[in-house]
Amino acid sequence: MENIMIILFWLSVGLLFYTYLGYGAVMAILVKIKTRLQGKKEVKLMDNFPSVSLVIPAYNEENYIREKIINSLGLHYPAKKLDIVVVTDGSNDLTPDIVRQYPDVRLLHKAGRKGKIHAMHRTMKCIHSDIVVFSDANTTLNPGALLHLVKHYQDPKVGAVAGEKRIKLKAEESANGAGEGIYWRYESWLKRMDSAFHSVVGAAGELFSLRTSLYEEVPNNAILDDFMLSMRVAQKGYLVKYEPEAQAWETPSSSVKEEFKRKIRICAGGIQSILWLLPLLNIVRYGWLSFQYVSHRVLRWTLAPLALVLAFVANGWLAFSSSALFSAFWVLQIGFYILAFGGWQVRNRSFKIKGLFVPYYFVVMNLSVFLGFWRYLKGQQSVVWEKAQRRA
């Protein structure tokens, strides 16, 4: 029994290390090797601009939509080449009325609420541009975002380009906001590594683009529509690139409850996406894409949270029946969860030392996987907008 527990412990720890740190280290090494062999390739801005449609899905965004429209109209891109479209699906507030005040913005409004992906499918029937860019209504883009996104399409192998999500943080931030900001900084770095080596595995809805001709309708019950759309492009053999100079800024979730709700939805969508994208697990057929997909996404949504539990249980058993080494590991694990609990206790207070909230956010993130999996199995995850309230 002791040998079984030792094997279980080290396998769990090894899996956790690889998923959250080791994969990043592997990608950094692979990128360095690739750069030495092929040199660093700089993608320059285009002279001949493709036509672009900026699609902004919105549901009851009266508090953000005016700022979003003003921000969109101020983007650095030839006006004759840019079509700004706001699609409202079931909005019953002032969102449609506000959009109508701007003649340079197209409004596609329907009273019935059928969900974001249904609205996007409806919108794409009205899009005739070369490139379509999707951006959430509660985000603001940097002025050169579109220029930096479209430059990658000079390469015919590129089918989609994702922008970088950034969190607006105060000098003193709550546990939730600080944890979210730290997580996205690491995630952004990891996406840069993925892109530099081969391809990004999934794009975030805050800002991503694709060739209009490659848009493939996914089922209307898709939970992670942005992830599925970008992965379908990759599945066709095209590269999905990441552009850190195209930035979508938003404030963190207003509370732990709101961020938790968002994470559970993402994890439920992750399970759904894995089942829909089963062919991508075939590394013989998809090669590096499969390797990146499994390492960066699948493990986080499946085995890693389970390994967290198994490592704790196995370590607890070994702490009382094996060497002092396992007792030390047990103490470290307990200390980690005490820090996480402390982060939960002060989750809505502001502190300068943001790194203290990493254990808290890490535990919340993994707990969300279990709850998301359960919600998916019970069929309780709705596909209509479930907006996480953002801090003002």
C-alpha positions in Angstrom: 0.0 0.0 0.0 2.8 2.4 0.8 4.5 1.9 -2.5 1.1 2.6 -4.3 0.7 5.8 -2.4 4.3 6.9 -3.2 3.7 6.3 -6.9 0.4 8.0 -6.7 1.8 11.0 -4.9 4.8 11.5 -7.3 2.6 11.0 -10.4 0.2 13.6 -9.2 2.9 16.1 -8.3 4.6 15.5 -11.6 1.4 16.1 -13.5 0.6 19.3 -11.6 4.1 20.6 -12.1 4.1 19.9 -15.8 0.6 21.4 -16.3 1.1 24.7 -14.6 4.9 25.3 -14.8 6.7 22.5 -16.7 4.9 23.0 -20.0 5.8 26.7 -20.0 9.4 25.8 -19.4 9.3 23.2 -22.3 7.8 25.8 -24.6 10.4 28.4 -23.7 13.1 25.9 -24.5 11.5 24.9 -27.8 11.0 28.5 -28.8 14.7 29.3 -28.1 15.8 26.3 -30.2 13.5 27.3 -33.1 14.8 30.9 -32.9 18.4 29.8 -33.1 17.7 27.5 -36.1 15.4 29.8 -38.1 16.1 33.2 -36.6 13.6 35.6 -35.1 10.8 36.6 -37.6 9.4 40.0 -37.2 5.9 40.6 -38.7 5.7 44.1 -40.1 2.6 46.2 -40.5 0.8 45.9 -43.8 0.7 48.6 -46.6 -2.3 47.1 -48.4 -5.0 46.9 -45.7 -7.6 44.1 -45.9 -11.3 44.9 -45.3 -12.2 44.3 -41.6 -15.5 43.9 -39.8 -15.4 44.6 -36.1 -18.2 42.6 -34.5 -19.3 43.5 -31.0 -21.9 41.1 -29.4 -23.8 42.9 -26.7 -26.5 41.9 -24.2 -27.8 44.7 -21.9 -24.5 46.7 -22.1 -25.9 50.2 -21.7 -23.2 50.9 -19.1 -20.4 50.1 -21.5 -21.6 50.3 -25.1 -21.1 54.1 -25.6 -17.5 53.9 -24.4 -17.0 50.8 -26.6 -18.3 52.6 -29.7 -16.2 55.7 -29.1 -13.2 53.5 -28.6 -13.9 51.5 -31.8 -14.4 54.6 -33.9 -11.1 55.9 -32.7 -9.1 52.8 -33.7 -6.2 53.4 -36.2 -7.6 51.8 -39.4 -8.7 53.2 -42.7 -12.4 54.1 -42.3 -13.3 52.9 -45.7 -11.9 49.4 -44.9 -13.6 49.1 -41.5 -17.2 48.0 -40.8 -18.2 48.3 -37.1 -21.2 46.0 -36.3 -23.0 45.8 -32.9 -25.2 42.7 -32.6 -27.7 42.8 -29.7 -29.5 39.6 -28.8 -32.5 40.1 -26.6 -31.2 43.3 -25.1 -34.1 45.0 -23.2 -32.2 48.0 -21.9 -31.0 51.1 -23.7 -28.2 49.3 -25.6 -29.9 49.4 -29.1 -31.0 53.0 -28.6 -27.5 54.1 -27.8 -26.0 52.3 -30.8 -28.6 54.0 -33.1 -27.1 57.4 -32.2 -23.9 56.5 -34.1 -24.6 56.4 -37.9 -21.1 54.9 -38.7 -22.0 51.8 -36.7 -24.3 49.0 -37.9 -26.9 47.7 -35.5 -28.2 44.1 -35.8 -30.9 43.8 -33.2 -33.4 41.1 -32.4 -35.7 41.0 -29.5 -35.5 37.3 -28.8 -32.6 36.1 -26.7 -31.0 33.0 -28.1 -27.4 33.3 -26.9 -24.2 34.8 -28.1 -23.2 32.1 -30.6 -26.6 32.3 -32.3 -26.2 36.1 -32.6 -22.7 35.6 -34.1 -24.0 33.1 -36.6 -26.7 35.6 -37.6 -24.2 38.4 -37.9 -21.8 36.4 -40.1 -24.5 36.2 -42.8 -24.1 40.0 -43.2 -20.3 40.1 -43.2 -18.4 40.4 -46.5 -15.1 41.6 -45.4 -11.8 39.8 -45.6 -11.2 39.6 -41.9 -13.7 39.5 -39.0 -12.7 40.7 -35.5 -14.8 39.8 -32.5 -14.5 42.0 -29.3 -16.6 42.0 -26.1 -18.6 45.1 -25.4 -17.1 45.7 -22.0 -13.5 45.9 -23.2 -11.5 48.8 -24.7 -8.9 48.2 -27.4 -5.6 50.0 -27.8 -5.6 52.3 -30.9 -3.3 50.1 -33.0 -5.1 46.8 -32.1 -6.5 46.1 -35.6 -3.3 47.0 -37.4 -1.4 44.5 -35.3 -4.0 41.8 -35.7 -4.3 41.9 -39.5 -0.5 42.1 -40.2 -0.3 38.3 -39.5 -2.7 37.6 -42.4 0.1 38.3 -44.8 1.1 34.7 -44.2 -1.5 32.5 -46.0 -0.9 29.8 -43.4 -2.4 32.0 -40.6 -6.2 31.5 -40.3 -6.9 33.3 -37.0 -5.2 35.8 -34.7 -5.9 36.3 -31.0 -5.3 39.5 -29.1 -4.1 39.9 -25.5 -6.5 40.2 -22.6 -5.3 42.7 -20.0 -6.8 43.4 -16.6 -7.0 46.9 -15.3 -5.6 46.7 -11.8 -5.4 49.3 -9.0 -2.2 49.8 -7.0 -4.1 48.0 -4.1 -6.3 45.3 -5.4 -8.7 42.7 -3.9 -7.7 39.1 -3.7 -9.9 38.3 -6.7 -8.7 41.1 -8.9 -5.0 40.5 -8.0 -5.3 36.8 -8.6 -7.1 37.3 -11.9 -4.4 39.8 -13.0 -1.5 37.5 -12.1 -3.1 34.6 -13.8 -3.7 36.5 -17.1 -0.1 37.8 -17.2 1.2 34.2 -17.0 -1.4 33.0 -19.4 -0.5 35.8 -21.9 3.2 34.8 -21.7 2.3 31.2 -22.3 0.2 32.1 -25.3 3.2 34.1 -26.7 5.3 31.0 -26.4 2.6 28.8 -28.0 2.4 31.2 -30.9 6.1 31.7 -31.4 6.6 27.9 -31.6 3.6 26.8 -33.5 0.0 27.8 -32.8 -2.2 29.2 -30.0 -4.7 26.6 -28.7 -7.8 28.7 -28.4 -8.7 32.4 -28.4 -10.5 34.5 -25.8 -13.7 36.3 -26.7 -12.3 39.7 -25.5 -10.4 40.1 -28.8 -9.9 37.6 -31.6 -10.0 37.5 -35.4 -10.2 35.1 -38.2 -10.4 35.0 -42.0 -14.1 35.4 -42.8 -13.9 32.5 -45.3 -12.8 30.1 -42.5 -15.7 30.9 -40.2 -17.5 27.6 -39.4 -20.7 27.6 -37.6 -20.5 25.6 -34.4 -23.6 24.2 -32.6 -25.8 26.7 -31.0 -25.4 25.1 -27.6 -21.6 25.8 -27.7 -20.6 27.2 -24.3 -17.1 28.4 -25.3 -17.9 29.7 -28.8 -14.7 31.7 -29.1 -12.5 28.7 -28.2 -14.4 26.4 -30.5 -14.3 28.8 -33.5 -10.5 29.3 -33.2 -9.9 25.6 -32.7 -11.9 24.7 -35.8 -9.6 27.0 -37.8 -6.6 25.2 -36.3 -8.2 21.8 -37.0 -8.4 22.8 -40.7 -4.6 23.0 -40.7 -4.2 26.8 -40.3 -2.1 28.5 -37.6 -3.7 30.6 -34.8 -1.3 33.4 -33.9 -1.1 35.6 -30.8 -0.5 39.3 -31.0 0.4 41.0 -27.7 0.3 44.5 -29.3 -3.4 44.0 -29.9 -4.8 44.5 -26.4 -8.3 44.3 -24.9 -8.5 45.9 -21.5 -11.2 45.2 -18.9 -11.6 45.5 -15.2 -11.6 42.4 -13.0 -14.8 40.7 -11.9 -16.6 42.7 -9.2 -16.5 40.0 -6.7 -15.3 36.4 -6.0 -18.8 35.2 -6.6 -18.9 36.7 -10.1 -15.5 35.4 -11.0 -16.4 32.0 -9.7 -19.5 31.9 -11.8 -17.5 32.8 -14.9 -14.8 30.1 -14.1 -17.5 27.4 -13.7 -19.0 28.3 -17.0 -15.6 28.2 -18.7 -14.8 24.8 -17.2 -18.2 23.4 -18.2 -17.5 24.7 -21.7 -14.0 23.1 -21.5 -15.4 19.6 -21.0 -17.9 20.2 -23.8 -15.1 21.4 -26.1 -12.9 18.4 -25.3 -15.7 16.0 -26.3 -16.4 17.9 -29.5 -12.7 18.1 -30.4 -11.7 14.5 -29.7 -9.9 14.1 -33.1 -7.4 16.7 -31.9 -6.1 14.2 -29.4 -4.6 12.3 -32.3 -1.0 13.4 -32.1 -0.1 11.2 -35.2 -2.4 13.3 -37.3 -2.1 16.8 -35.7 1.4 16.6 -34.4 2.5 19.7 -32.4 -1.0 21.1 -32.3 -2.2 18.0 -30.4 0.8 18.3 -28.0 0.1 22.0 -27.3 -3.7 21.4 -27.0 -3.4 18.5 -24.5 -0.6 20.2 -22.5 -2.2 23.7 -22.3 -5.9 22.9 -22.2 -7.0 19.3 -21.8 -4.9 18.6 -18.7 -6.2 21.8 -16.9 -9.8 20.8 -17.6 -9.4 17.1 -16.7 -6.5 15.5 -14.9 -4.8 18.4 -13.1 -7.6 19.2 -10.6 -8.0 15.5 -9.8 -4.2 15.3 -9.3 -4.5 18.1 -6.8 -6.8 16.0 -4.7 -4.9 12.8 -5.1 -1.6 14.5 -4.1 -3.1 15.8 -0.9 -4.7 12.4 0.0 -1.7 10.3 -0.8 0.6 12.8 1.0 -1.6 12.7 4.1 -1.4 8.9 4.2 2.4 8.9 3.7 3.0 11.6 6.3 2.0 9.2 9.1 3.5 6.0 7.6 6.6 6.9 5.7 9.7 9.1 5.8 10.1 12.7 7.2 10.3 13.9 3.6 6.6 13.2 3.1 5.8 14.9 6.4 7.5 18.0 5.2 5.6 17.9 1.9 2.4 17.5 4.0 3.2 20.6 6.0 3.9 22.6 2.8 0.6 21.5 1.3 -1.3 22.4 4.4 0.4 25.8 4.5 -0.5 26.4 0.9 -4.2 25.8 1.6 -4.0 27.9 4.7 -2.8 30.8 2.5 -5.6 30.0 0.1 -8.1 30.1 3.0 -6.6 33.4 4.2 -7.1 34.8 0.7 -10.7 33.8 0.8 -11.2 35.5 4.2 -9.8 38.8 2.9 -11.1 38.4 -0.7 -12.8 41.7 -1.0 -10.2 43.8 0.8 -7.4 45.7 -0.9 -3.7 44.8 -0.4 -0.4 45.8 -2.1 1.2 42.4 -1.9 -0.7 40.7 -4.8 1.5 37.5 -4.9 -0.1 36.4 -1.6 -3.4 35.7 -3.5 -1.9 33.2 -6.0 -2.8 30.2 -3.7 -6.4 31.5 -3.3 -6.9 32.0 -7.0 -5.3 28.7 -7.9 -7.7 26.8 -5.6 -10.7 28.7 -6.9 -9.7 27.9 -10.5 -9.3 24.2 -9.8 -12.5 24.0 -7.7 -14.3 25.5 -10.7 -13.3 22.5 -12.8 -15.1 20.1 -10.6 -18.2 22.3 -10.4 -18.1 23.0 -14.1 -17.8 19.2 -14.9 -20.8 18.5 -12.6 -22.9 21.3 -14.2 -22.1 20.0 -17.7 -23.1 16.4 -16.7 -26.4 17.7 -15.3 -27.0 19.8 -18.4 -27.5 22.9 -16.3 -25.1 25.2 -18.2 -27.0 27.8 -20.3 -25.6 29.1 -23.6 -27.1 32.5 -23.2 -25.1 35.4 -21.9 -24.1 34.9 -18.2 -22.2 38.1 -17.7 -19.8 38.3 -14.8 -20.3 41.8 -13.3 -17.1 43.8 -13.7 -15.7 46.3 -11.2 -16.5 49.9 -12.1 
